[in-house]
Each structure stands twice: as C-alpha cells, then as structure tokens.
Amino acid sequence: MSNSGVTELPVLQEPVAPCCPPLTERPLTAEEAERTAKMFKALGDPVRLRLFSLVASYEGGEACVCDISDVGVSQPTVSHHLKKLKDAGLLSSERRGTWVYYRVEPSVLAAMGQLLTAAR
C-alpha cells in the first residue's frame, strides 16, 4: 500500500489468443477469415489507423480521448472511428469521470503480429 492509501494491484496478462494461425500455416476457415477481415477493415481507414497508432504508442499504454482528438477530423468523427475500432476488438475503453480512456490490449497486437508472421 502506498502512502496515499491506494493499493496497487498487479496487472494480469491474459494469454495471447490469436484470432487465427499465421497466414502461411494453413488456409483460414470462414469464421477466422470473418474475424480477421473485421480487424483489417477497421484499420483500412487512414483516420482509424492513425487513431489506433496514437493509442498504441501513447505513454502508459492508454490514451484519454481528450489527448487523441487532433487527427484532422471533428470530435464526433473521432468518436465514430474509435467506436469502429472498439467494435472490431482492436481497442478497449474505460470511462473515468467525463473522459473515456482507450487502450490497445497487448494480446491484440501479439495476435495481429502472429497472424502476419511466417509459420515455423
């Protein structure tokens, strides 16, 4: 327990559950292709790709929507794109007071990386 009376709890890492095997391992099933296409479709928009990159690279692994809104589109459009990324399973969010904080789960990046690496 720290001096402020707040107890810091350890962060448990979920094991990586990739959506699919590496593309070079075997053909994707219809279900795997559907899930994978949803992720890539969400990232196929330049604004969404930029927002995903901003959140993923933000110090501490999460970003307040108030800090990532300057991407050349209006705030309602930013919110729309963040929702699309969240619906695709690429971002998670948490409301704290009036702000929403977004994060890219490490397992998402690991799963995407595994999908695009060659089978061993």
Protein Blocks (a to p, Z undefined) as FASTA:
>chain_A
ZZkopacddddddddddfbdcfklpccdfklmmmmmmmmmmmmpmklmmmmmmmmmpghh
iacfklmmmgopafklmmmmmmmmmmnopaccddehjbccddddfklmmmmmmmmpccZZ
